[in-house]
Amino acid sequence: MKRRRRGRPPRKELTDAQRLAIEIMVWHWKTVRTHEDVAKRCGISRIALYKWRTRNKRFQREYDREMKRYLNVTRPRLRYSRNDLLSDFKLLEKAMTTWLN
């Protein structure tokens, strides 16, 4: 005989507060520094946010997926600017060597 689990059955989808928390933590991390601030903006307690982050597999999966989307959006810009800096540095180095010789 199977033991019956106590409490509510797990939800199949994330709640609106969970989606909002993920969006704030991923996309607005520069303006919202602490998890307490995230919880206040979502209208939940910081303990609830902590439980979602540590125990809720669906929340963790969705957070990871959103973080990958964020990195895919921001990374190409960083790579592009680094390449620009390298090419500018090479041009400057070439100009300096011709000027010094």
Legacy VTK file of the C-alpha trace (Angstrom):
# vtk DataFile Version 3.0
C-alpha trace
ASCII
DATASET POLYDATA
POINTS 101 float
0.000 0.000 0.000
1.375 3.410 -1.013
1.794 6.098 1.567
-0.244 9.166 0.925
1.680 12.426 0.759
0.576 15.289 2.912
-0.152 18.779 1.690
-1.275 20.078 -1.647
-0.458 18.220 -4.842
2.238 19.899 -6.935
1.094 22.419 -9.549
1.561 21.609 -13.192
2.424 25.199 -14.143
4.070 28.160 -12.483
1.938 30.803 -10.826
1.975 34.422 -11.943
4.030 35.373 -8.881
6.622 32.713 -9.733
6.880 33.923 -13.321
7.242 37.500 -12.127
9.962 36.488 -9.654
11.923 34.747 -12.403
11.596 37.740 -14.703
12.787 40.143 -12.009
15.717 37.954 -10.941
16.914 37.393 -14.513
16.132 40.552 -16.472
16.136 43.230 -13.734
19.018 42.020 -11.568
20.802 45.376 -11.783
17.965 47.327 -10.158
16.818 44.690 -7.659
19.810 43.588 -5.613
18.387 41.284 -2.927
15.914 38.437 -2.863
13.980 40.367 -0.243
13.387 43.122 -2.817
12.263 40.538 -5.366
9.809 39.085 -2.854
8.394 42.535 -2.048
7.825 43.313 -5.729
6.079 39.965 -6.238
3.937 40.327 -3.134
5.264 37.193 -1.435
7.445 36.445 1.552
11.179 35.960 1.169
10.749 32.479 2.701
8.397 31.513 -0.142
10.957 32.737 -2.677
13.672 30.783 -0.893
11.573 27.599 -1.020
10.884 28.074 -4.715
14.585 28.568 -5.452
15.748 25.575 -3.415
12.933 23.008 -3.514
10.695 23.638 -6.499
12.154 21.770 -9.495
9.752 23.349 -11.972
10.715 26.849 -10.777
14.411 25.978 -11.003
14.016 24.582 -14.516
12.151 27.652 -15.704
14.705 29.963 -14.048
17.559 28.138 -15.822
15.729 28.343 -19.152
15.132 32.080 -18.748
18.747 32.650 -17.698
19.952 30.903 -20.867
17.686 33.179 -22.919
19.111 36.220 -21.130
22.689 35.116 -21.753
21.993 34.411 -25.421
20.641 37.935 -25.805
23.432 39.723 -23.942
26.474 37.624 -24.858
26.718 38.494 -28.563
26.931 42.191 -27.684
29.808 41.527 -25.308
31.638 39.361 -27.818
31.199 41.988 -30.513
32.585 44.796 -28.397
35.558 42.663 -27.320
36.394 41.974 -30.973
36.135 45.681 -31.734
38.532 46.461 -28.926
41.021 43.874 -30.162
40.933 45.193 -33.721
41.312 48.787 -32.506
44.226 47.737 -30.318
45.931 46.013 -33.259
45.505 49.139 -35.398
46.908 51.309 -32.614
49.818 48.933 -32.113
50.583 48.995 -35.846
50.440 52.802 -35.941
52.729 53.077 -32.897
55.347 50.733 -34.383
55.411 52.623 -37.693
55.585 55.955 -35.887
58.436 54.851 -33.620
60.481 53.382 -36.491
LINES 1 102
101 0 1 2 3 4 5 6 7 8 9 10 11 12 13 14 15 16 17 18 19 20 21 22 23 24 25 26 27 28 29 30 31 32 33 34 35 36 37 38 39 40 41 42 43 44 45 46 47 48 49 50 51 52 53 54 55 56 57 58 59 60 61 62 63 64 65 66 67 68 69 70 71 72 73 74 75 76 77 78 79 80 81 82 83 84 85 86 87 88 89 90 91 92 93 94 95 96 97 98 99 100
